[in-house]
């Protein structure tokens, strides 16, 4: 059980510190260190387990990200005529549990791969390993909240957590008081989730932003790559068009 002043620090002030670092830090890194803006894939070192781990993790975590975003930040009045708070929570528990399990298995494979393979471990940054551990713990805590959520199938706790999130992003006060009855696992899950936003700009996670540029990448003009003229056979292709 946390004290009121600690709740105020962790869930009233800390969220804004994390969001500020998340946005300003991402902008600063893109502006100053664009050559570090990449996923740093280790696929060339070993492919097999990466394929399974990466696919499971990304499918699961993308569902969880959008589920948490829309589930927490959508006001109750938008969906109350279509689904009750209790049924919405039950749906979130089932679908989120499945997605969370997929992501947890995937991140476990990726973490084991990075720690057990000597070549991959040697080429890993400290931030790579710390990030994987943070994500592993966050997914484990998320799965641990499901049994606790089952004790509040009326949707009361979900409504309070969602209201807290909505108050944070709309800069309204009074959100901390809504968490008075939340268990420590819920609070640890929320704290660690905010911490991931805090470390985001300093890790390989910045490549997530590039996903928003996919359409621009598809529509951008071709880059012309010309081969250096050597002693090539007659008729050899001297230039080709390809995307970078």
N, C-alpha and C positions, 0 to 999 in steps of 0.2 A: 504494500500500500504506500503510495507516494504522498508526500505532503503537498498542501496547496501551492506553496511557493515554487516547489519543484515542478509541479504540473504546469504552472504559469510559464516557467522557464522553458520546459521541454515542448509544450504544446501551444503556447501563446506567443513566444518570442522566437524559439528555434526554427519554426517553419519558415519564417520570413528571412532568417539568416541563410537557410538552405536554398530558398528560391532565389535570393539575390546572388549568391555565389553561383548557382546553376546557370542563370541567364547571363550575368556579367562575365563569369569565368569562361563560358562557352564562346561568347563573342570575342573576348580577349585572346583566347587560344586560336580561334580562326583567324583573327587579325594579325597575330604575331608569329604563330607557329603552324602554318598551314601544312608543312611537310610532315608534321606529327599527327595530322588529322586522318587517321586510318584505323582499320580494324586489327592490323598486325596479325594476320592469320598465320597459323603454324601448319597449314595444310600440306605444305611441301615436305614437312618432316615426317608426318604420319597421317594417313587419310582415313583409314577404316573407322576407328572409334570416334573421330571427329565428326564424320558424317552422321552417325547415330546420335551422338550427344548434342551436336549443334542443331539438328533438325527437331529433336524432341524439345530441347530448351526453347528454341525460338517460337515454335508453334504454341507451346504452353504459355510462355511469358508474354507474347503478344496478345493472346486472349485475356490474360490476367490484367495487363496494362489497360487495355480498352474497357474491360469489364469494371475495373476499379474506377477508371476515369468517369465513365458515364453513370455507373452505379452510384458513386458517391456524390458526384457534382450535379446530377439531374434532380431538380426540386421535386418533392413528393407530389405536388399538385399536377405535375405533368403526366404521371402514370397512374395516379390513384383511381381513375375511372376504368382502367384496364386490368390492373392487377393489385392485389392488396400488399401491404408491407410484409406480411408474414409469408405469402407465396413468393414474393420477390426475393426474400431472404433465403427461402428454401431452394429456389432456382439458382441463386448465387452459390449456395453451399454445394449443390450437386455439380454444376458446370465448372465452378471455380475449383472444386476438389479434384475433378478429372484433369483440368488444365494444370493445376498446381502439381499434381503427381507426375504428369508428363515432364513439366519443367524441372522438377526436383530430380527425376531420374537422369534427365539430360545434363543438368549441371553437375551431378555426381560423377557422371562419365567424364565430363570435361575436366573436372578438378582432379580426378584420379589420373587421367591421361597427362595432365601438366605436371603433377608431382612425381609420377612413377617413371616417366620416360626421361632418361638422362639428357638427351639432346634437347628436348622441349624445355626441360627445366633450366638448362644452361642458357637458353635464349630468351627466357621469360624475365620480364621486369617484376620488381616487387609489387608494383601496382596491379599487375595481371593476377597474381596469386591472391592478394588481399581482396580484389574485386570478386573473384570467384568464391572466396570464403564468405564474403558479405552476402552475395546472392544466394549461396547455399543456406546460410542461416536464415535469411529473409523468407525463403520458400519453406523451410522447415517450420518457422514460426507461423507462417500463413496456414499451413496444413494443421498446425496445432490449435488454431482458433476455431476450426470447424466443430469439434465436440463442444466447445464453449458456446458457439452460436446456436447449437441445437438446444441449449437450455433457454433460449429466448426466441422461440419460433413465432412469437407474436410480432416480431420485427422491431421491438422497442429499442434494442441496443443498436441495430443497424441504422435506425432512424437518427439516433443520437450521434453516431459516428459520421453519418452523411452530413448532418447539420453542422458538425464541427468542421468538416472539410469545406463546406460551402461558405461558412463564415470566414475561414482563413482566406480563401481566394477572393472574397468580396470585401475584405478588410473590415469585417464587423466584429465587435467585441462579444464576449459572453460565451465563446465556444469552449473554453477550458472547463467551465462548470458542467458541461454536458458529459464529460469523461469521468466524473466522480465515481460512477459505479462500474466503470470498465475494468476488467481484470488486467493483471500485469502482462499477460501474454499479448493481449490486444495492444497495450501501450508499447511493449517492446517491439512488436511488429510495426507499429506506426513510427516509432522513433528510428528504427533501422531503415525503414523505407525513406524517411526524410534524409537520413545520412547518406543514402545512395545518391540522392539528388545533390548533396553537398560535395561528394567526391567525383561526381560525374565529369566535370570539365578537366580533371587531372588524370583520367584513365582513357582506355580505348573506347569507352562507351560513347564518346563524342561522335563516333561514326553513325550513331542512331540518327543524328540530325541529317545526315546525307540521304537517308531514306526519303525525306521530304523533297529532295532534289531529283528523284528518279525521273519525273516527267521532263524536267529541264535537260537531263542527260540524254533522254531519248530524242528530244527535239533539237538538240544543239547540232551545228553543222559538223560535217566530217573533218577530221584532221588529215591533211595530206602528208604522207610519209614517203620520202624519196630515198631510194637506195643510192649509195655512193657508187659512182661508175668505176668498175674494175675491169679485169679481163673477162668479160661475160660473153657467153655465146650469143650469136646474132639472134635477135628476136626476144631476148630475155626481158621480162617485165622490169622497167626502170622505176615505176612508181605504183603505188597502190593506195586506195582509200580505205581507211579503217577507223573505228572509234578508238580513242585512247583508252 
